[in-house]
Amino acid sequence: MRLSSALAVALIEETFLRGAMLTAIERESGAKVAVLLTALVYSAGHFFASFHIPPEQVSMWSGIDLLGGTLHLFSHPLDIADAFLCLFAVGVVLGSVRVTTGNIAACMGLHAGWVWVMLVAHEMSQPVRTATLGFLLSGFDGFVGWLVLAWTILLGFGLRRFYASVWALQV
């Protein structure tokens, strides 16, 4: 079940972000801008809350209420800075792999693996917020945060180098 969820998320997000959006932005503004903008959209998209207005409370102002409820996490940016930066780094890694390889297949695999590991970790462990190093995990979801950001940056350099060397051999 977790694997199918991870595959679905990767298919949807990568097709839209690194497939359609990155391709269009890259064509108009270049690879670096495309990677950074899609990483920004990818990161920000993870903070849209599920906010619902009960039918009996719908009014002419419901659109404003819905917008405010959806964007409420952005009203305290320091509370989500670690998670936002971590997800931004993941977006940069995925975008760099896409630009390096020229397709989204590797991005889909990496993204699915990332989501699968996160779902399994959520299911099999419980973050201890009071632990000495508890601050390294984000309060947003208990997974992404400063520790995962550091690992993402380290792994990102390795992945970029790996895909650049593999792609050079194939071309």
Secondary structure, DSSP 8 states (H G I E B T S, - for coil): -HHHHHHHHHHHHHIIIIIIIHHHHHHHH-HHHHHHHHHHHHHHHTT-------GGG--TTHHHHHHHHHTGGGGSHHHHHHHHHHHHHHHHHHHHHHHHHSSSHHHHHHHHHHHHHHHHHHHH----TTSTTGGGS-TTTSSSSHHHHHHHHHHHHHHHHHHHHHHHHH-
